[in-house]
Amino acid sequence: MAYVARSEAQLCSEQFGSGTARGCRAAADGTLQWEAWGRRWWGFSGAFTAKPGGRDGGERVAPGTAVPPLSRLLAVFLPQGFPDSVSPDYLPYQLWDSVQAFASSLSGSLATHAVLLGIGVGDAKASVSAATATWLVKDSTGMLGRIIFAWWMGSKMDCNAKQWRLFADILNDVAMFLEIMAPIFPICFTMTICISNLAKCIVGVAGGATRAALTMHQARRNNMADVSAKDGSQETLVSLAGLLVSLLMLPLVSDCPSLSLGCFFFLTALHIYANYRAVRALVIETLNEGRLWLVLKHFLQRGEVLGPASANQMEPLWTGFWPSLSLSLGVPLHRVTSSVFELQKLVEGHQEPYLLRWDQSQNQVQVVLSQMAGPETILRAATHGLVLGALQGDGPLPGELEGLRNRVRAGPEKESCVIVRETHRVLDKLFPKFLKGLQDAGWRTENHQLEVDEWRATWLLCPEKKLL
């Protein structure tokens, strides 16, 4: 087959991720002649000519095709397809996370130095058996604490990953402070490092669980394993840098306890600040109870839905990140009713596949979910509960809810069932608009991070049917 002269018409094009596309034309000898890549700080530059045998269908033959050293380095530590394969908050979060990991590595070196001194390293009078026993007791305490904490709080960390992440890092600083102070009080040394190791094991559980939740948020192309692996590579690099700096720092501060303590407090302050900035940089598009309350309150007061970026910036990270209302989703039916009459009253007015019991005196809402309850039903049930909480709060409300608030403040507590039925009718009009606003604002409503227990129940949905 004879090839015609080189055509100026573009035969095809390609691009990497969201980078600039490059075109391809036919060369005079029939090969494909690719245009030069646009230069990108994470990509490649130079022209390529496709010839058989190359890994990508051709071999690099044009000048300037060498991969820059920075690009090679970034490819080792960033997920494949970055930045399109991860969430927009990935880079700022990882930068601050690297800063906090570096500070934590240096603080950890100071703490380890103090523990080794307390055990007796370098002391000719120290007993190896006593040091071994102390170490074993310390490890045993931590293992038990890890199991108990995972059982007690494991299911809550998905719902409030940012808050638990910050809690874990602050608790880690407390644990290292105890280790540094332990040699100062030799009588309490064993007990102190046992408490410290217990705290560190809790940190390990909370940190690992929240890291998994955040990795799931950041991975946008079913690449959770890649994102997690590259996060581990970044942390290893930072830890290695911290180790090298520690080798220089420890000889300078080890003979001066006050200087060592001063360095620790400085590094701790940097660690907490970097953690706060890292967690604050996260923009999670799924709703937990705290974010739902912020968005719903704004919607009720101003008639518009906050976007994920605004709501995440307003979400408290220290204390008070749950509303004053106690909301329990997925409670067992036997907890909210004990007689046929109570069950009949509870079912009246509930056309949705959930039952809701409101205790005004304790500002507590308990929700029984049906077997048919899906994510949208659970979101509506949580919204319903938070609307009832808003009736006991301050701030403007839509007209119908404002009237119900006046009835709540003026009427007896026994009207709770009536108020619940009235709010059902209000939500029939309000919730579809609220749900559409959530979706338009960028919230992912097909799943959520609300804390929901596993209890489910069945009942007669039609209130006209008698239960006796």
MOHUFEN-V932346 format. One record per residue. N is the residue number from 1. RES is the residue in one small letter. SS is DSSP state (a for helix, b for strand, c for the rest). Layout:
# MOHUFEN-V932346
n = <N;N>
res = <RES;RES>
ss = <SS;SS>
This chain:
# MOHUFEN-V932346
n = <1;2;3;4;5;6;7;8;9;10;11;12;13;14;15;16;17;18;19;20;21;22;23;24;25;26;27;28;29;30;31;32;33;34;35;36;37;38;39;40;41;42;43;44;45;46;47;48;49;50;51;52;53;54;55;56;57;58;59;60;61;62;63;64;65;66;67;68;69;70;71;72;73;74;75;76;77;78;79;80;81;82;83;84;85;86;87;88;89;90;91;92;93;94;95;96;97;98;99;100;101;102;103;104;105;106;107;108;109;110;111;112;113;114;115;116;117;118;119;120;121;122;123;124;125;126;127;128;129;130;131;132;133;134;135;136;137;138;139;140;141;142;143;144;145;146;147;148;149;150;151;152;153;154;155;156;157;158;159;160;161;162;163;164;165;166;167;168;169;170;171;172;173;174;175;176;177;178;179;180;181;182;183;184;185;186;187;188;189;190;191;192;193;194;195;196;197;198;199;200;201;202;203;204;205;206;207;208;209;210;211;212;213;214;215;216;217;218;219;220;221;222;223;224;225;226;227;228;229;230;231;232;233;234;235;236;237;238;239;240;241;242;243;244;245;246;247;248;249;250;251;252;253;254;255;256;257;258;259;260;261;262;263;264;265;266;267;268;269;270;271;272;273;274;275;276;277;278;279;280;281;282;283;284;285;286;287;288;289;290;291;292;293;294;295;296;297;298;299;300;301;302;303;304;305;306;307;308;309;310;311;312;313;314;315;316;317;318;319;320;321;322;323;324;325;326;327;328;329;330;331;332;333;334;335;336;337;338;339;340;341;342;343;344;345;346;347;348;349;350;351;352;353;354;355;356;357;358;359;360;361;362;363;364;365;366;367;368;369;370;371;372;373;374;375;376;377;378;379;380;381;382;383;384;385;386;387;388;389;390;391;392;393;394;395;396;397;398;399;400;401;402;403;404;405;406;407;408;409;410;411;412;413;414;415;416;417;418;419;420;421;422;423;424;425;426;427;428;429;430;431;432;433;434;435;436;437;438;439;440;441;442;443;444;445;446;447;448;449;450;451;452;453;454;455;456;457;458;459;460;461;462;463;464;465;466;467;468>
res = <m;a;y;v;a;r;s;e;a;q;l;c;s;e;q;f;g;s;g;t;a;r;g;c;r;a;a;a;d;g;t;l;q;w;e;a;w;g;r;r;w;w;g;f;s;g;a;f;t;a;k;p;g;g;r;d;g;g;e;r;v;a;p;g;t;a;v;p;p;l;s;r;l;l;a;v;f;l;p;q;g;f;p;d;s;v;s;p;d;y;l;p;y;q;l;w;d;s;v;q;a;f;a;s;s;l;s;g;s;l;a;t;h;a;v;l;l;g;i;g;v;g;d;a;k;a;s;v;s;a;a;t;a;t;w;l;v;k;d;s;t;g;m;l;g;r;i;i;f;a;w;w;m;g;s;k;m;d;c;n;a;k;q;w;r;l;f;a;d;i;l;n;d;v;a;m;f;l;e;i;m;a;p;i;f;p;i;c;f;t;m;t;i;c;i;s;n;l;a;k;c;i;v;g;v;a;g;g;a;t;r;a;a;l;t;m;h;q;a;r;r;n;n;m;a;d;v;s;a;k;d;g;s;q;e;t;l;v;s;l;a;g;l;l;v;s;l;l;m;l;p;l;v;s;d;c;p;s;l;s;l;g;c;f;f;f;l;t;a;l;h;i;y;a;n;y;r;a;v;r;a;l;v;i;e;t;l;n;e;g;r;l;w;l;v;l;k;h;f;l;q;r;g;e;v;l;g;p;a;s;a;n;q;m;e;p;l;w;t;g;f;w;p;s;l;s;l;s;l;g;v;p;l;h;r;v;t;s;s;v;f;e;l;q;k;l;v;e;g;h;q;e;p;y;l;l;r;w;d;q;s;q;n;q;v;q;v;v;l;s;q;m;a;g;p;e;t;i;l;r;a;a;t;h;g;l;v;l;g;a;l;q;g;d;g;p;l;p;g;e;l;e;g;l;r;n;r;v;r;a;g;p;e;k;e;s;c;v;i;v;r;e;t;h;r;v;l;d;k;l;f;p;k;f;l;k;g;l;q;d;a;g;w;r;t;e;n;h;q;l;e;v;d;e;w;r;a;t;w;l;l;c;p;e;k;k;l;l>
ss = <c;c;c;c;c;c;c;c;c;c;c;b;b;b;c;c;c;c;c;c;c;b;b;b;b;b;c;c;c;c;c;b;b;b;c;c;b;c;c;c;c;c;c;c;c;b;c;c;b;b;c;c;c;c;c;c;c;c;b;c;c;c;c;c;c;c;c;c;a;a;a;a;a;a;a;a;a;c;c;c;c;c;c;c;c;b;c;c;c;a;a;a;a;a;a;a;a;a;a;a;a;a;a;a;a;a;a;a;a;a;a;a;a;a;a;a;a;a;a;c;c;c;c;c;c;c;c;a;a;a;a;a;a;a;a;a;a;a;a;a;a;a;a;a;a;a;a;a;a;a;a;a;a;a;a;a;c;c;c;c;a;a;a;a;a;a;a;a;a;a;a;a;a;a;a;a;a;a;a;a;a;a;c;c;c;a;a;a;a;a;a;a;a;a;a;a;a;a;a;a;a;a;a;a;a;a;a;a;a;a;a;a;a;a;a;a;a;a;b;c;c;c;c;a;a;a;a;a;a;a;a;a;a;a;a;a;a;a;a;a;a;a;a;a;a;a;a;a;a;a;a;a;a;c;c;c;a;a;a;a;a;a;a;a;a;a;a;a;a;a;a;a;a;a;a;a;a;a;a;a;a;c;c;c;c;c;c;c;a;a;a;a;a;a;a;a;a;a;a;a;a;a;c;c;c;c;c;a;a;a;a;a;a;a;c;c;c;c;c;c;c;c;c;c;c;b;b;b;b;c;c;c;a;a;a;a;c;c;c;a;a;a;a;a;a;a;a;c;c;c;c;c;c;b;b;b;b;b;b;c;c;c;c;b;b;b;b;b;b;b;c;c;c;c;a;a;a;a;a;a;a;a;a;a;a;a;a;a;a;a;a;c;c;c;c;c;c;c;a;a;a;a;a;a;a;a;a;a;a;a;c;c;a;a;a;a;a;a;a;a;a;a;a;a;a;a;a;a;a;a;a;a;a;a;a;a;a;a;a;a;a;c;c;c;c;c;c;c;c;c;c;b;c;c;c;c;b;c;c;c;c;c;c;c;c;c;c;c>
